[in-house]
Amino acid sequence: QVQLVESGGGLVQPGGSLRLSCAASGFILANYAIGWFRQAPGKEREGISCISSSGGSTYSADSVKGRFTISRDNAKKMVYLQMNNLKPEDTAVYYCAKSPTSYYGGCHYSSMSIWGKGTLVTVSS
């Protein structure tokens, strides 16, 4: 069964850091691009960072550039999102998603085929 499971969310103060993890199972992670997306209440799901199957190409949205870093370990079947200097506007449910190909295209939610259930990140003092 193809599955993605996110972990690592929680409550953090502004300026703090969190590392989200995405565990993949049921498919060969090394063959597919993966993305991290987030959705805040009342807002559209936003593609914030994507990584190609080899890890050689990445994308970061302007809203997180310089603060968030995506990485992957294909041998461990894991994808990570390191989030630094968190801001209250980063509060959202964060999802990882699998592309049907080795590349992520525009890192848009419509280009992804399999989704995890999400993990909540709350940035508040």
Residue frames relative to the residue before (quaternion, step in Angstrom):
aa qw qx qy qz dx dy dz
Q 1.0000 0.0000 0.0000 0.0000 0.00 0.00 0.00
V 0.3861 -0.7179 0.5318 0.2296 3.56 -0.78 1.06
Q 0.1178 0.8161 -0.5483 0.1395 3.55 -0.67 1.08
L 0.0988 -0.7467 0.6548 0.0627 3.53 -1.21 0.71
V 0.0421 -0.8054 0.5912 -0.0064 3.57 -0.85 0.96
E 0.2321 -0.7870 0.5616 0.1067 3.55 -0.66 1.16
S 0.0439 0.7719 -0.6342 0.0095 3.54 -1.24 0.53
G 0.6300 0.5837 -0.3886 0.3337 3.55 -1.32 0.20
G 0.5048 0.6491 -0.4341 0.3681 3.58 1.22 -0.05
G 0.1982 0.7791 -0.5817 0.1238 3.54 -1.31 0.18
L 0.6232 -0.5141 0.4333 0.3995 3.51 -1.35 -0.33
V 0.0606 0.7905 -0.6041 0.0801 3.57 -0.82 0.99
Q 0.4887 -0.6581 0.4890 0.2981 3.56 -1.13 0.64
P 0.6232 -0.5186 0.4099 0.4178 3.59 -1.16 0.42
G 0.7579 0.3145 -0.2781 0.4993 3.52 -0.96 0.98
G 0.5919 0.5994 -0.3555 0.4049 3.56 1.25 -0.24
S 0.3955 -0.7074 0.5433 0.2189 3.54 -1.39 -0.02
L 0.0160 -0.7498 0.6606 0.0344 3.50 -1.33 0.48
R 0.1775 -0.7415 0.6272 0.1591 3.55 -1.26 0.42
L 0.2116 -0.7662 0.5986 0.0992 3.51 -0.74 1.12
S 0.1671 -0.7714 0.6080 0.0859 3.54 -1.15 0.72
C 0.1316 -0.7578 0.6355 0.0673 3.53 -1.18 0.69
A 0.1507 -0.7972 0.5825 0.0496 3.57 -0.53 1.21
A 0.1887 -0.8006 0.5647 0.0673 3.55 -0.75 1.11
S 0.0648 0.7833 -0.6168 0.0428 3.57 -1.08 0.73
G 0.7555 0.4083 -0.2866 0.4247 3.54 -1.26 0.47
F 0.7766 0.1531 -0.1320 0.5967 3.59 1.25 0.12
I 0.5542 -0.5997 0.4598 0.3490 3.56 -1.29 0.32
L 0.3566 -0.7802 0.4726 0.2018 3.55 -0.16 1.32
A 0.6385 0.5809 -0.3281 0.3837 3.59 0.95 -0.86
N 0.6615 0.5314 -0.3021 0.4345 3.61 1.21 -0.32
Y 0.7778 0.3687 -0.1438 0.4883 3.56 1.24 -0.37
A 0.4588 -0.6300 0.5529 0.2947 3.50 -1.23 0.61
I 0.1674 -0.7711 0.6101 0.0723 3.52 -1.21 0.66
G 0.1102 -0.8006 0.5851 0.0669 3.56 -1.09 0.65
W 0.2851 -0.6959 0.6258 0.2070 3.49 -1.35 0.40
F 0.0569 -0.7874 0.6134 -0.0242 3.52 -0.91 1.02
R 0.1103 -0.7859 0.6008 0.0965 3.53 -1.23 0.31
Q 0.0950 -0.7821 0.6140 0.0477 3.51 -1.23 0.55
A 0.1816 -0.7657 0.6123 0.0767 3.53 -0.74 1.15
P 0.6601 -0.5152 0.3519 0.4183 3.61 -1.13 0.48
G 0.8406 0.1713 -0.1487 0.4919 3.54 -0.87 0.99
K 0.6797 0.4620 -0.2935 0.4884 3.57 1.26 0.08
E 0.5761 -0.5829 0.4497 0.3550 3.52 -1.28 0.43
R 0.5644 -0.5781 0.4578 0.3710 3.56 -1.19 0.54
E 0.1873 -0.8152 0.5472 0.0304 3.54 -0.80 1.14
G 0.3416 -0.7113 0.5761 0.2133 3.56 -0.94 0.89
I 0.1098 -0.8446 0.5226 0.0382 3.57 -0.46 1.14
S 0.8055 -0.0806 0.0525 0.5848 3.58 1.06 -0.57
C 0.0232 -0.7936 0.6078 -0.0169 3.55 -0.98 0.90
I 0.1311 -0.7845 0.6039 0.0520 3.53 -1.21 0.57
S 0.4692 -0.6792 0.4888 0.2820 3.56 -0.98 0.86
S 0.7290 -0.4667 0.2774 0.4169 3.56 -1.27 0.34
S 0.7249 0.4154 -0.2382 0.4951 3.59 1.00 -0.78
G 0.4812 -0.6523 0.4430 0.3829 3.55 1.23 -0.45
G 0.5150 0.6937 -0.3894 0.3192 3.57 1.27 -0.08
S 0.7647 0.2329 -0.1429 0.5836 3.56 1.26 -0.34
T 0.0031 -0.7991 0.6007 -0.0230 3.54 -0.92 0.92
Y 0.1782 -0.7435 0.6350 0.1109 3.50 -1.36 0.41
S 0.0097 -0.7693 0.6383 0.0253 3.53 -1.12 0.72
A 0.4731 -0.6600 0.5076 0.2881 3.53 -1.00 0.86
D 0.6362 -0.5496 0.3801 0.3857 3.57 -1.14 0.60
S 0.6324 0.5766 -0.3278 0.4002 3.57 1.06 -0.78
V 0.7871 0.2855 -0.1507 0.5257 3.61 1.15 -0.49
K 0.4176 0.7302 -0.4620 0.2811 3.58 1.27 -0.12
G 0.7918 0.2634 -0.2276 0.5019 3.54 -0.90 0.99
R 0.7282 0.3753 -0.2316 0.5247 3.60 1.26 -0.22
F 0.7680 0.2775 -0.1425 0.5594 3.60 1.01 -0.81
T 0.0745 -0.7850 0.6144 0.0276 3.56 -1.10 0.77
I 0.2176 -0.7657 0.5945 0.1141 3.54 -0.85 1.01
S 0.0632 0.7800 -0.6207 0.0484 3.56 -1.10 0.73
R 0.1575 -0.7913 0.5833 0.0938 3.55 -1.26 0.27
D 0.1496 -0.7326 0.6562 0.1017 3.51 -1.30 0.52
N 0.2472 -0.8208 0.4965 0.1368 3.55 -0.01 1.28
A 0.6115 0.5598 -0.3524 0.4341 3.57 1.07 -0.65
K 0.7285 0.3866 -0.2191 0.5214 3.57 1.08 -0.75
K 0.3657 -0.7504 0.4670 0.2917 3.57 1.33 -0.13
M 0.5220 0.6198 -0.4023 0.4260 3.53 0.99 0.95
V 0.0996 -0.7379 0.6632 0.0759 3.52 -1.27 0.63
Y 0.1703 -0.8139 0.5537 0.0455 3.54 -0.95 0.93
L 0.1142 -0.7406 0.6525 0.1125 3.51 -1.33 0.40
Q 0.1518 -0.7784 0.6061 0.0607 3.55 -0.46 1.24
M 0.0763 -0.8132 0.5769 -0.0132 3.55 -0.66 1.15
N 0.0338 -0.8059 0.5899 -0.0376 3.54 -0.61 1.20
N 0.8244 0.2013 -0.1594 0.5044 3.54 -1.30 0.39
L 0.0865 0.8461 -0.5189 0.0858 3.55 0.87 0.97
K 0.2135 -0.7734 0.5919 0.0769 3.51 -1.14 0.83
P 0.6491 -0.5205 0.3629 0.4195 3.62 -1.11 0.45
E 0.6578 0.5185 -0.3164 0.4454 3.60 1.04 -0.66
D 0.5615 0.5691 -0.3972 0.4507 3.60 1.25 0.02
T 0.4504 0.6927 -0.4509 0.3377 3.59 1.26 -0.13
A 0.3315 0.7119 -0.5444 0.2950 3.56 -0.69 1.16
V 0.4750 -0.5589 0.5554 0.3918 3.51 -1.37 -0.07
Y 0.2080 -0.7905 0.5708 0.0776 3.55 -0.82 1.06
Y 0.1089 -0.8009 0.5888 0.0071 3.53 -0.90 1.05
C 0.1990 -0.7052 0.6477 0.2084 3.54 -1.22 0.46
A 0.0904 -0.8013 0.5913 -0.0056 3.52 -1.13 0.73
K 0.3676 -0.7321 0.5436 0.1828 3.52 -1.17 0.73
S 0.3555 -0.6989 0.5827 0.2138 3.52 -1.03 0.88
P 0.4913 -0.6474 0.4778 0.3335 3.64 -1.11 0.46
T 0.7423 0.3262 -0.1992 0.5504 3.60 1.28 -0.10
S 0.6723 -0.5026 0.3646 0.4030 3.55 -1.33 -0.02
Y 0.7272 0.3553 -0.2226 0.5434 3.57 1.26 -0.25
Y 0.4718 -0.7253 0.4485 0.2238 3.56 -1.17 0.62
G 0.4098 -0.7175 0.4753 0.3021 3.57 1.24 0.02
G 0.7984 -0.2599 0.2079 0.5017 3.57 -0.76 -0.98
C 0.4376 -0.6960 0.4535 0.3442 3.57 1.32 0.18
H 0.3936 0.6929 -0.4942 0.3475 3.54 0.94 0.97
Y 0.5951 -0.6135 0.3676 0.3664 3.56 -0.98 0.79
S 0.6257 0.5637 -0.3473 0.4124 3.60 1.08 -0.61
S 0.6651 0.5062 -0.3067 0.4553 3.61 1.20 -0.35
M 0.6171 0.5476 -0.3375 0.4532 3.59 1.27 -0.03
S 0.3114 -0.8047 0.4868 0.1356 3.55 -1.02 0.81
I 0.7832 0.1842 -0.0944 0.5863 3.60 1.09 -0.65
W 0.1274 -0.8135 0.5672 0.0181 3.57 -0.92 0.98
G 0.4050 -0.6484 0.5800 0.2814 3.50 -1.27 0.53
K 0.6226 -0.5709 0.3920 0.3645 3.56 -1.31 0.05
G 0.5496 -0.6601 0.3632 0.3609 3.56 1.28 -0.14
T 0.1304 -0.7490 0.6432 0.0907 3.51 -1.35 0.42
L 0.4034 -0.7495 0.4816 0.2086 3.56 -0.87 0.98
V 0.0936 -0.7570 0.6456 0.0381 3.52 -1.00 0.96
T 0.0346 -0.7903 0.6115 -0.0183 3.55 -0.77 1.08
V 0.1028 -0.7868 0.6081 0.0245 3.54 -0.73 1.12
S 0.2924 0.7515 -0.5236 0.2749 3.53 -0.34 1.27
S 0.3728 -0.7067 0.5520 0.2385 3.55 -1.16 0.60
